[in-house]
């Protein structure tokens, strides 16, 4: 396998990771919104939706790995040539923030919501509304950062 072929293989997997991460986040956004609508009308149906939605962070994690590992491989093959370019120096921190946001906020809020739904009593609705707000902010921030990542990747500003 030639160096160029290996570089393109890394690039392919890197792009697949971006697609998986963005696609899963968009699907998560839509499914979480459906969960909230259904949960207000019929909590048992909402819980069924949540059980399916709660698996999305695993796919996001796979996307994250497919972004990072091939990116490191591409940097190794190019001996860091792209690392000196402004667009990549701006893109990398945004990608890292996006990944941390997914790991810390989405997973954390999802775990809290899963635990809260198993409880009964007063104060639960306030906790649920806080999580709903946090997840809405999470999705909005992720989508804006994804747009910035794609914009930088396509136009490669210097």
JOUR-V466013 format. One record per backbone hydrogen bond with DSSP energy under -0.5 kcal/mol. NH is the residue of the N-H (numbers start at 1). CO is the residue of the C=O. If there is no record, write none. Layout:
nh,co
NH,CO
NH,CO
This chain:
nh,co
6,2
7,3
8,4
9,5
10,6
11,7
12,8
13,9
14,10
15,11
16,12
17,13
18,14
19,15
20,16
21,17
22,18
23,19
24,20
25,21
26,22
27,23
28,24
29,25
30,26
31,27
32,28
33,29
34,30
35,31
36,32
37,33
38,34
39,35
40,36
41,37
42,38
45,42
46,42
47,43
48,44
49,45
50,46
51,47
52,48
53,49
54,50
55,52
56,53
58,55
59,55
60,56
61,57
62,58
63,59
64,60
65,61
66,62
67,63
67,64
68,64
69,65
71,67
72,68
73,69
74,70
75,71
76,72
77,73
78,74
79,76
80,75
81,78
84,80
84,81
85,82
87,157
89,85
90,86
91,87
92,88
93,89
94,90
95,91
96,92
97,93
98,94
99,95
100,96
101,97
102,98
103,99
104,100
105,100
105,101
106,101
107,102
108,104
109,105
110,106
111,107
112,108
113,109
114,110
115,111
116,112
117,113
118,114
118,115
119,116
124,121
127,123
128,124
129,125
130,126
131,127
132,128
133,129
134,130
135,131
136,132
137,133
138,134
139,135
140,136
141,137
142,138
143,139
144,140
145,141
146,142
147,143
148,144
149,145
150,146
151,147
152,148
153,149
154,150
155,151
156,152
